[in-house]
């Protein structure tokens, strides 16, 4: 049996909890071989982002091309891409290679509140990357930012924003409800005319660093293994809930610690 391969295109997290490092851990947890193309180097830890150094677009392209030239990539996850020319480079490479599945996590702001996406890059991401994605996974503030609207506050508004993102070129949308309130965190999968609510208990922990990166990577891993989109999303949701619930066992860092990627093996 051929080993499924997934490629993550994202920034590096020096503390290991988010970005490329979280993506590769997630792929491994799902039995998927992970390759990477780094878009930015960050100096960060569980307390915040200290600096971001973008990787030149040509180097990002070279990494992506090297992977596709040699590996049979079944799915691609795209995370932080801080500059417009890097986004254009990613779009050009993916248009050339046409991977079967692309999961786009439109990372704009870190959990700590630090802005990670340059303002002039938002339009290019919306116009060039979203149409190439099988699924985009914005949280509530990111969905609103992509549409230039206020943050949705209820199920009807969330569903409507999801439909508008579909109309803008997205093939499917998972709007994450982690920024909402209440006993449950409800994500909404909008695809093919349907709106599927995916509730999960809201877990009381401050150790949620890398949650968004890891969820999108888990979905990409499921798609790489041949799962349907809905099944991949549901499996990823179950896994991420377990990873958050087990996060306090790690005791890493002084701030918002990472989730436990390998909780199933602990």
BAFI-3210 file (N, C-alpha, C; in Angstrom, 3 decimals, decimal comma, padded with zeros to 6 digits):
// residues 266
n [1|2|3|4|5|6|7|8|9|10|11|12|13|14|15|16|17|18|19|20|21|22|23|24|25|26|27|28|29|30|31|32|33|34|35|36|37|38|39|40|41|42|43|44|45|46|47|48|49|50|51|52|53|54|55|56|57|58|59|60|61|62|63|64|65|66|67|68|69|70|71|72|73|74|75|76|77|78|79|80|81|82|83|84|85|86|87|88|89|90|91|92|93|94|95|96|97|98|99|100|101|102|103|104|105|106|107|108|109|110|111|112|113|114|115|116|117|118|119|120|121|122|123|124|125|126|127|128|129|130|131|132|133|134|135|136|137|138|139|140|141|142|143|144|145|146|147|148|149|150|151|152|153|154|155|156|157|158|159|160|161|162|163|164|165|166|167|168|169|170|171|172|173|174|175|176|177|178|179|180|181|182|183|184|185|186|187|188|189|190|191|192|193|194|195|196|197|198|199|200|201|202|203|204|205|206|207|208|209|210|211|212|213|214|215|216|217|218|219|220|221|222|223|224|225|226|227|228|229|230|231|232|233|234|235|236|237|238|239|240|241|242|243|244|245|246|247|248|249|250|251|252|253|254|255|256|257|258|259|260|261|262|263|264|265|266]
n.u [000,844|000,588|002,109|000,217|000,663|000,998|001,261|002,328|002,057|003,245|003,956|006,828|006,903|008,761|008,470|007,202|004,484|002,514|001,785|004,073|005,324|003,262|001,571|003,019|003,230|000,537|-000,079|001,522|000,235|-002,037|-001,117|-000,003|002,410|004,390|005,259|006,914|006,692|008,135|006,876|007,436|009,616|009,206|009,762|008,666|006,723|004,863|003,795|003,555|004,080|007,200|008,728|008,532|009,783|009,573|009,824|011,492|009,564|010,451|011,944|009,990|008,481|010,449|010,672|008,075|007,969|010,060|009,029|006,685|007,849|008,924|007,400|004,259|001,786|-001,049|-002,730|-002,919|-002,160|-002,643|-001,331|-000,190|000,619|002,418|002,846|001,880|003,198|004,125|001,757|000,840|002,830|002,370|-000,199|000,353|002,019|000,301|-001,743|-000,411|000,250|-002,090|-003,201|-005,105|-006,593|-007,026|-006,631|-007,345|-006,332|-007,095|-005,015|-004,883|-004,655|-002,875|-003,476|-002,694|-003,330|-001,679|-001,099|-000,816|-001,000|-000,306|-001,988|-002,308|-002,233|-004,569|-006,604|-005,430|-005,179|-007,891|-008,727|-006,999|-006,166|-008,369|-010,222|-008,858|-009,021|-010,197|-011,467|-012,027|-011,050|-011,952|-012,005|-014,536|-013,911|-012,118|-013,661|-015,440|-013,620|-012,674|-014,901|-015,337|-017,098|-019,115|-018,476|-020,173|-022,966|-024,806|-026,370|-027,780|-026,629|-023,973|-024,222|-025,089|-022,879|-021,111|-022,291|-021,908|-019,163|-018,851|-020,006|-018,075|-016,127|-015,136|-015,051|-015,997|-016,788|-015,644|-016,650|-015,273|-016,211|-014,882|-014,400|-016,804|-019,469|-020,784|-021,725|-021,072|-018,856|-019,422|-018,901|-019,429|-020,135|-020,308|-021,434|-022,160|-024,821|-025,765|-025,905|-024,104|-024,146|-021,656|-021,261|-019,269|-018,163|-017,255|-014,072|-012,516|-009,659|-006,492|-004,611|-004,368|-002,824|-002,084|-004,381|-006,106|-004,362|-003,782|-006,285|-007,038|-004,965|-005,462|-007,819|-006,869|-005,166|-007,005|-008,336|-006,182|-005,952|-008,083|-010,653|-014,059|-015,100|-016,875|-016,586|-013,832|-013,750|-015,382|-013,923|-011,570|-012,523|-013,273|-010,766|-009,349|-010,750|-010,076|-007,341|-007,264|-008,520|-006,614|-004,510|-003,562|-002,012|000,506|002,039|003,690|005,560|004,915|002,723|-000,037|-000,250|000,593|-001,682|-002,277|-000,905|-000,415|-002,178|-003,650|-001,853|-000,763]
n.v [-001,192|002,196|004,879|007,547|010,962|014,256|017,753|020,559|024,027|026,657|028,833|028,727|027,771|028,652|027,687|025,314|024,667|025,468|026,222|025,000|023,016|022,036|021,094|018,987|017,240|016,647|015,371|013,072|011,930|011,006|009,045|009,832|010,761|013,606|016,498|019,684|023,224|026,152|029,297|031,468|032,512|032,479|034,119|032,998|032,086|030,416|032,662|034,680|036,301|037,316|038,169|038,205|036,739|036,883|034,359|034,529|034,750|033,261|031,238|029,900|028,912|027,199|025,242|024,091|023,121|021,261|019,304|018,426|017,484|015,079|013,637|011,951|013,820|013,824|015,572|019,038|021,391|024,746|027,302|030,008|032,704|035,341|037,475|039,213|038,466|035,943|034,531|034,674|033,141|030,616|030,102|029,977|027,688|025,670|025,801|024,819|022,167|021,043|019,640|016,992|017,595|020,536|022,266|025,242|027,304|030,319|032,098|034,859|036,178|035,463|033,210|034,602|037,157|038,579|040,032|038,225|038,235|040,300|043,337|044,024|041,610|040,244|040,556|039,316|036,698|036,080|036,319|034,658|032,286|031,140|030,215|027,928|026,128|023,145|023,232|025,852|027,127|029,261|031,045|032,679|035,564|035,670|034,827|036,954|039,023|038,267|038,796|041,429|042,233|042,500|040,478|037,417|036,547|034,587|031,402|031,643|033,935|033,082|030,912|032,311|033,948|031,915|030,981|033,228|033,214|030,884|031,786|033,570|032,040|029,863|026,314|024,746|025,451|025,672|027,097|028,046|027,795|028,486|031,003|031,761|031,768|030,031|026,685|024,875|024,529|025,339|024,337|025,089|023,444|024,296|023,360|022,289|023,236|022,529|023,028|022,061|021,547|021,207|020,360|020,575|019,897|022,763|023,187|023,789|025,285|026,937|026,181|026,173|026,634|026,547|025,271|025,885|025,554|022,842|021,583|022,092|020,743|018,149|017,627|017,754|015,552|013,473|013,653|013,039|010,383|009,345|009,816|011,042|014,493|015,380|013,265|013,431|015,934|015,509|013,459|014,856|016,823|015,285|014,309|016,713|017,700|015,813|016,319|018,900|018,497|016,968|018,671|019,987|018,126|018,247|020,494|022,650|025,523|029,001|030,437|030,416|027,226|024,392|022,195|018,644|016,714|014,000|012,588|010,261|008,255|008,366]
n.w [000,000|-000,867|000,823|002,073|001,181|002,373|001,893|003,624|003,452|004,936|007,786|009,993|013,393|016,046|018,640|018,333|018,527|016,709|013,212|010,695|012,256|013,914|011,922|010,729|012,910|013,195|010,736|011,091|013,293|012,081|010,444|008,028|005,626|005,941|004,098|003,577|002,885|003,665|004,479|006,038|008,676|012,103|015,221|018,045|020,945|023,554|024,589|022,739|019,496|018,418|016,241|012,647|009,776|006,476|003,952|000,846|-002,184|-004,383|-003,189|-001,764|-003,913|-005,029|-003,030|-003,052|-005,676|-005,647|-003,939|-005,310|-007,640|-006,902|-004,980|-004,506|-004,034|-002,126|-000,800|000,063|002,532|003,314|005,189|007,046|005,013|004,485|002,722|-000,304|-002,699|-002,101|-001,766|-004,399|-005,625|-004,494|-005,491|-008,243|-008,435|-007,446|-009,306|-011,474|-010,747|-009,805|-007,358|-005,772|-003,493|-001,598|001,327|002,790|005,282|006,247|007,670|009,656|012,081|015,025|017,823|020,053|019,375|017,715|014,552|011,547|008,801|006,121|005,333|002,610|001,424|001,756|-000,193|-002,419|-001,482|-001,248|-003,923|-005,438|-004,095|-002,704|-004,751|-005,591|-003,578|-002,015|000,371|002,691|005,867|007,794|010,949|012,961|013,068|010,874|008,678|008,552|007,993|005,468|003,956|004,416|006,401|009,455|012,370|012,452|014,517|015,078|014,179|011,723|010,554|010,371|008,586|006,348|005,787|005,133|002,763|001,175|000,972|-000,506|-002,863|-003,606|-004,640|-003,210|-002,758|-000,675|002,737|006,055|008,826|011,764|015,159|017,490|018,580|019,504|021,993|024,902|026,020|024,118|021,326|018,140|014,907|011,441|008,514|005,263|002,264|-001,053|-001,057|001,420|004,989|007,654|011,014|013,445|016,456|019,475|022,805|024,697|025,844|028,902|028,969|028,757|027,028|023,969|021,789|018,382|017,526|015,290|013,067|013,342|013,129|010,430|009,173|010,030|008,674|006,028|006,133|006,445|003,981|002,319|002,906|001,613|002,542|002,491|002,161|004,255|006,106|006,644|007,880|010,138|011,447|011,972|013,696|015,940|016,692|017,244|019,414|021,339|021,456|022,493|024,951|026,207|026,448|028,763|030,022|028,958|029,812|028,783|028,308|029,359|028,722|026,546|026,033|023,832|022,020|022,511|020,337|020,055|021,655|021,458|021,693|024,131]
ca.u [000,000|001,363|001,941|-000,357|001,548|000,387|002,200|001,903|002,686|002,902|005,064|007,470|006,727|009,963|008,124|006,756|003,073|001,621|002,464|004,651|005,597|001,982|001,040|003,741|002,804|-000,822|000,014|002,062|-000,796|-003,026|-000,479|000,271|003,766|004,305|006,287|006,652|007,273|008,047|006,605|007,959|010,225|008,743|010,310|007,489|006,583|003,480|003,357|003,297|004,964|008,169|009,089|008,188|010,695|009,021|010,722|011,274|008,601|011,164|012,346|008,750|008,213|011,435|010,299|006,866|008,297|010,890|008,150|005,820|008,670|009,378|006,424|002,870|001,074|-002,486|-003,453|-002,111|-002,708|-002,019|-001,529|000,243|001,369|002,352|003,002|001,107|003,944|004,179|000,445|000,825|003,717|001,666|-001,289|000,933|002,468|-000,839|-002,441|000,384|000,274|-003,476|-003,374|-006,484|-007,267|-006,337|-007,312|-006,787|-006,614|-006,702|-004,480|-004,697|-004,302|-002,513|-004,297|-002,244|-003,804|-000,711|-001,497|000,135|-001,179|-000,251|-003,282|-002,369|-002,268|-005,897|-007,322|-004,814|-005,594|-009,300|-008,916|-006,153|-006,042|-009,665|-010,813|-008,111|-009,160|-011,325|-012,106|-011,378|-011,409|-011,816|-012,783|-015,559|-013,335|-011,502|-014,744|-015,919|-012,580|-012,636|-016,072|-015,437|-018,337|-019,006|-018,433|-021,497|-023,265|-025,770|-026,281|-028,269|-025,619|-022,802|-024,557|-025,152|-021,504|-020,563|-022,820|-021,259|-017,802|-019,009|-020,271|-016,841|-015,215|-014,786|-015,799|-016,643|-016,337|-015,845|-016,496|-014,995|-016,919|-014,124|-014,474|-018,153|-019,697|-021,690|-021,151|-020,599|-018,190|-020,091|-018,375|-020,450|-019,640|-021,217|-020,972|-023,177|-026,166|-026,116|-025,219|-024,027|-023,635|-020,779|-021,000|-018,353|-018,115|-016,211|-013,177|-011,921|-008,198|-005,807|-003,598|-005,000|-001,910|-001,991|-005,632|-006,577|-003,409|-003,874|-007,566|-006,985|-004,038|-006,145|-008,754|-006,053|-004,690|-008,126|-008,535|-005,057|-006,206|-009,217|-011,940|-014,901|-014,898|-017,603|-015,959|-012,544|-014,015|-015,875|-012,803|-010,658|-013,171|-013,155|-009,353|-008,927|-011,360|-009,237|-006,046|-007,458|-008,832|-005,382|-003,438|-003,003|-001,058|001,833|002,746|004,733|005,521|004,355|001,539|-001,014|000,506|000,095|-002,541|-001,537|-001,104|-000,294|-002,947|-004,144|-000,772|-000,221]
ca.v [000,000|003,434|005,787|008,831|012,110|015,580|018,870|021,777|025,272|027,491|029,425|027,930|028,233|028,257|026,982|023,974|024,388|025,828|026,295|023,808|021,984|021,430|020,377|017,720|016,375|016,195|014,365|011,853|011,348|010,366|008,049|010,435|011,293|015,048|017,324|021,072|024,395|027,184|030,623|032,508|032,108|033,323|033,978|033,035|031,055|030,319|033,971|035,613|036,359|038,398|038,695|037,373|036,955|036,191|033,670|035,060|033,984|032,302|030,100|029,160|028,172|026,121|024,177|023,414|022,394|020,108|018,281|017,859|016,778|013,777|012,947|011,890|014,590|013,562|016,717|020,198|022,320|026,063|028,103|031,399|033,235|036,706|038,514|039,021|037,748|034,541|033,980|034,502|032,020|029,390|029,914|029,572|026,297|024,765|025,781|023,977|020,760|020,614|018,574|016,522|018,252|021,683|022,841|026,571|027,941|031,710|032,600|036,311|036,628|034,371|033,086|035,645|038,446|039,163|039,944|037,409|038,401|041,700|043,799|044,029|040,227|039,656|040,507|038,296|035,403|035,898|036,206|033,672|031,003|030,554|029,409|026,683|025,302|022,233|023,666|026,905|026,911|030,478|031,197|033,708|036,850|035,555|034,799|038,331|039,815|037,909|039,386|042,842|042,383|042,306|039,078|036,818|036,271|033,503|030,370|032,126|034,840|032,274|030,176|033,258|034,297|030,753|030,974|034,307|032,753|029,962|032,600|034,269|031,116|028,704|025,092|024,373|026,329|025,272|028,261|027,516|028,548|028,582|032,353|031,990|031,609|028,957|025,417|024,138|025,213|024,774|024,641|024,922|023,042|024,758|022,751|021,650|023,668|022,100|023,603|021,004|022,011|020,210|020,825|019,866|020,574|023,775|022,667|024,858|025,251|028,027|025,573|025,952|027,101|025,678|024,548|026,080|024,896|021,394|021,121|022,086|019,680|016,877|017,454|017,430|014,185|012,593|013,673|012,304|008,960|008,935|010,066|012,087|015,766|015,407|012,316|013,993|017,022|014,927|012,775|015,888|017,453|014,369|014,269|017,999|017,790|015,015|016,989|020,043|017,963|016,415|019,670|020,354|017,100|018,514|021,463|023,260|026,970|029,818|031,129|029,517|026,062|023,683|021,029|017,376|016,067|012,538|012,143|008,890|007,309|008,716]
ca.w [000,000|-000,950|001,958|001,668|001,391|002,433|001,903|004,296|003,020|006,090|008,513|011,038|014,766|016,775|019,875|017,968|018,796|015,607|011,926|010,072|013,249|014,289|010,761|010,567|014,007|012,894|009,672|011,688|014,153|011,207|009,599|006,725|005,499|005,777|003,468|003,939|002,226|004,697|003,922|006,931|009,935|013,191|016,564|018,902|021,965|024,003|025,081|021,654|018,334|018,593|014,930|011,493|008,655|005,310|003,026|-000,505|-002,983|-005,223|-002,363|-001,515|-005,148|-005,163|-002,091|-003,537|-006,899|-005,278|-003,375|-006,356|-008,630|-006,401|-004,144|-004,970|-003,014|-002,173|-000,255|000,444|003,511|003,240|006,379|007,003|003,868|005,000|001,721|-001,522|-003,731|-001,691|-002,104|-005,855|-005,947|-004,123|-006,456|-009,529|-008,336|-007,308|-010,598|-012,365|-010,337|-009,604|-006,357|-005,663|-002,366|-001,010|002,482|003,040|006,565|005,984|008,941|009,661|013,419|015,922|019,034|020,975|018,906|016,793|013,151|010,805|007,364|005,709|004,841|001,149|000,941|001,949|-001,470|-003,281|-000,941|-001,602|-005,371|-006,104|-003,408|-002,348|-005,830|-005,772|-002,385|-001,832|001,608|003,467|007,276|008,596|012,168|012,788|012,650|009,548|007,700|008,434|007,344|004,049|003,308|004,751|007,161|010,899|012,794|012,607|015,919|015,233|013,150|010,431|010,001|010,012|007,371|005,234|005,434|004,437|001,388|000,423|000,666|-001,644|-004,051|-003,971|-005,312|-002,393|-003,084|000,583|003,826|007,441|009,696|013,096|016,183|018,737|019,135|020,000|023,421|025,229|026,477|022,955|020,219|016,965|013,577|010,406|007,207|004,210|001,010|-001,878|-000,715|002,772|006,143|008,662|012,304|014,064|017,831|020,358|024,106|024,861|026,868|029,712|029,015|028,059|026,168|022,667|020,750|017,220|017,276|013,913|012,165|013,482|012,600|008,963|008,786|010,250|007,544|004,858|006,316|006,135|002,523|001,736|003,128|000,794|003,168|001,921|002,863|005,522|007,030|007,052|008,824|011,394|012,111|012,461|014,855|017,073|017,092|017,817|020,741|022,219|021,601|023,399|026,275|026,786|026,357|030,071|030,443|028,403|030,664|027,960|028,206|030,428|028,237|025,938|025,600|022,654|022,179|022,581|019,034|020,121|022,825|021,246|021,973|025,456]
c.u [000,883|001,073|001,337|000,563|000,723|001,485|001,589|002,735|002,317|004,149|005,602|007,245|007,912|009,657|007,480|005,276|002,128|002,394|002,949|004,830|004,317|001,416|001,711|003,396|001,415|-000,814|000,486|001,020|-001,854|-002,405|-000,197|001,692|003,681|005,516|005,941|007,323|007,053|007,915|007,173|008,605|009,702|009,569|009,120|007,566|005,135|002,922|003,119|004,331|005,888|008,605|008,717|009,129|010,169|010,119|010,458|010,391|009,288|011,597|011,121|008,399|009,154|011,106|009,102|007,190|009,132|010,029|007,321|006,614|009,006|008,301|005,030|001,991|-000,430|-003,311|-002,467|-002,872|-001,947|-002,362|-001,053|001,068|001,330|002,400|002,277|001,879|004,110|002,857|000,352|001,686|003,053|000,574|-000,762|001,353|001,297|-001,665|-001,720|000,212|-001,111|-003,616|-004,840|-007,260|-006,404|-007,194|-006,610|-007,266|-006,165|-006,240|-004,212|-004,200|-003,976|-003,455|-003,960|-002,749|-002,858|-001,159|-000,414|000,024|-001,202|-001,573|-003,393|-002,423|-003,660|-006,640|-006,743|-005,170|-007,022|-009,478|-008,173|-006,102|-007,394|-010,273|-010,101|-008,370|-010,384|-012,150|-011,323|-011,908|-011,242|-012,524|-013,757|-014,976|-012,728|-012,556|-015,272|-014,909|-012,506|-013,772|-016,183|-016,702|-018,059|-019,000|-019,854|-021,721|-024,254|-025,681|-026,713|-027,242|-024,378|-023,045|-024,572|-023,753|-020,822|-021,025|-022,164|-019,814|-017,832|-019,200|-019,019|-015,804|-014,808|-015,639|-016,553|-016,017|-016,629|-015,583|-016,410|-015,582|-016,191|-014,168|-015,863|-018,244|-020,648|-020,963|-020,594|-019,881|-018,723|-019,408|-019,476|-019,770|-020,684|-020,674|-022,156|-024,600|-026,598|-025,308|-025,268|-023,397|-022,856|-020,416|-019,976|-018,339|-016,975|-015,361|-012,483|-010,414|-007,649|-004,790|-004,208|-004,114|-001,829|-003,270|-006,073|-005,684|-003,634|-005,192|-007,531|-006,047|-004,669|-007,140|-007,983|-005,545|-005,794|-008,399|-007,420|-005,253|-007,463|-010,579|-012,739|-014,688|-015,605|-016,979|-014,632|-012,735|-014,476|-014,753|-011,832|-011,223|-013,033|-011,727|-008,938|-009,531|-010,540|-007,897|-006,139|-007,703|-007,579|-004,256|-002,782|-001,998|000,370|002,669|003,965|004,531|004,810|003,076|000,487|-000,261|-000,127|-000,913|-001,678|-001,792|-001,124|-001,052|-003,453|-003,098|-000,200|-000,721]
c.v [001,247|004,328|007,104|009,981|013,393|016,627|020,026|022,953|026,307|028,064|028,487|028,588|027,740|027,515|025,625|023,688|024,627|025,739|024,956|022,672|021,274|020,603|019,013|016,740|015,796|015,126|013,032|011,147|010,605|009,338|008,521|010,989|012,781|015,663|018,776|022,064|025,561|028,564|031,750|031,854|033,045|033,064|034,113|031,936|031,051|031,660|034,982|035,532|037,560|038,997|037,685|037,739|036,188|035,525|034,221|034,142|032,924|031,065|029,249|028,315|026,983|024,953|023,378|022,562|021,148|018,969|017,624|017,090|015,350|012,976|012,991|012,528|014,381|014,742|017,799|020,993|023,641|026,829|029,527|031,713|034,755|037,794|038,163|038,224|036,271|033,853|033,729|033,311|030,686|029,082|029,428|028,107|025,333|024,697|024,878|022,493|020,173|019,445|018,231|017,256|019,396|022,225|024,152|027,101|029,395|032,420|034,098|036,825|035,406|034,347|034,186|037,034|039,128|038,948|039,230|037,577|039,877|042,101|043,724|042,616|039,618|039,529|039,424|036,895|035,090|035,615|035,031|032,313|030,347|029,742|028,079|025,692|024,397|022,675|024,820|026,811|028,181|030,345|032,361|035,069|036,795|035,521|036,209|039,199|039,525|038,571|040,888|043,161|042,273|040,815|038,568|036,407|035,127|032,545|030,872|033,045|034,076|031,535|031,103|033,711|033,137|030,702|032,072|033,951|031,729|030,753|033,331|033,337|029,901|027,496|024,566|025,216|025,661|026,501|027,763|028,419|028,713|029,947|032,687|031,795|030,443|027,678|024,605|025,065|024,564|025,271|024,377|024,592|023,413|024,251|022,149|022,020|023,292|022,855|022,562|021,576|020,882|020,685|019,955|020,599|021,598|023,375|023,820|024,642|026,476|027,493|025,169|026,405|026,084|024,941|024,668|025,406|023,396|020,851|021,051|020,991|018,301|016,595|017,063|015,988|013,185|012,510|012,907|010,797|008,477|009,128|011,096|013,365|015,758|014,459|012,848|015,099|016,465|014,226|013,783|016,577|016,578|014,354|015,563|018,189|016,996|015,677|018,189|019,548|017,459|017,440|019,965|019,321|017,410|019,453|022,048|024,772|027,657|030,538|030,148|028,329|025,360|022,601|019,771|016,573|014,553|011,957|010,710|007,837|007,471|007,712]
c.w [000,000|000,244|001,482|002,056|001,417|002,532|002,664|003,795|004,071|006,722|009,578|012,394|015,592|018,072|019,605|018,108|017,655|014,291|011,415|011,082|013,679|013,143|010,609|011,687|013,716|011,809|010,252|012,553|013,351|010,262|008,196|006,718|005,175|005,104|003,752|002,995|003,186|004,062|004,767|008,143|011,013|014,440|017,491|019,945|022,427|024,486|023,974|020,549|018,494|017,267|013,864|010,357|007,449|004,484|001,629|-001,344|-003,842|-004,464|-002,008|-002,736|-005,289|-004,237|-002,609|-004,756|-006,590|-004,735|-004,472|-007,410|-008,203|-005,686|-004,763|-003,906|-003,170|-001,669|000,142|001,493|003,380|004,512|006,154|005,762|004,015|003,934|000,423|-002,569|-003,390|-002,014|-003,603|-006,274|-005,625|-005,140|-007,800|-009,507|-008,244|-008,591|-011,592|-012,026|-010,058|-008,610|-006,164|-004,570|-001,854|000,132|002,838|004,382|006,443|007,243|008,829|010,996|014,268|017,118|020,031|020,596|017,938|015,344|012,346|009,296|007,017|005,058|003,324|000,562|001,021|000,622|-002,377|-002,791|-001,363|-003,091|-006,000|-005,422|-003,117|-003,494|-006,064|-004,646|-002,442|-000,635|002,188|004,890|008,110|009,940|011,952|012,396|011,239|008,454|007,466|007,690|005,847|003,274|003,537|005,521|008,657|011,215|013,023|014,053|016,130|014,061|011,778|009,770|009,568|008,711|006,153|004,818|004,710|002,991|000,549|000,089|-000,471|-002,931|-004,522|-004,590|-004,513|-002,784|-001,861|001,685|005,161|008,297|011,132|014,184|017,495|019,384|019,663|021,499|023,648|025,582|025,331|021,973|018,948|015,696|012,568|009,079|006,177|002,885|000,274|-001,519|000,689|003,816|007,256|009,919|012,967|015,467|018,552|021,685|024,143|026,067|027,593|029,829|028,305|027,064|024,823|021,503|019,609|016,868|015,823|012,890|012,157|012,940|011,081|008,459|008,974|009,131|006,290|004,937|005,990|004,650|001,821|001,855|002,401|001,421|002,368|002,719|004,211|006,539|007,540|008,079|010,163|012,163|012,716|013,698|016,095|017,612|017,781|019,204|021,755|022,490|022,535|024,822|026,993|026,884|027,699|030,580|029,979|029,275|029,944|027,933|029,358|030,013|027,751|025,328|024,408|023,014|022,142|021,306|019,114|021,329|022,680|021,617|023,377|026,519]
res [x|x|x|x|x|x|x|x|x|x|x|x|x|x|x|x|x|x|x|x|x|x|x|x|x|x|x|x|x|x|x|x|x|x|x|x|x|x|x|x|x|x|x|x|x|x|x|x|x|x|x|x|x|x|x|x|x|x|x|x|x|x|x|x|x|x|x|x|x|x|x|x|x|x|x|x|x|x|x|x|x|x|x|x|x|x|x|x|x|x|x|x|x|x|x|x|x|x|x|x|x|x|x|x|x|x|x|x|x|x|x|x|x|x|x|x|x|x|x|x|x|x|x|x|x|x|x|x|x|x|x|x|x|x|x|x|x|x|x|x|x|x|x|x|x|x|x|x|x|x|x|x|x|x|x|x|x|x|x|x|x|x|x|x|x|x|x|x|x|x|x|x|x|x|x|x|x|x|x|x|x|x|x|x|x|x|x|x|x|x|x|x|x|x|x|x|x|x|x|x|x|x|x|x|x|x|x|x|x|x|x|x|x|x|x|x|x|x|x|x|x|x|x|x|x|x|x|x|x|x|x|x|x|x|x|x|x|x|x|x|x|x|x|x|x|x|x|x|x|x|x|x|x|x|x|x|x|x|x|x|x|x|x|x|x|x]
***
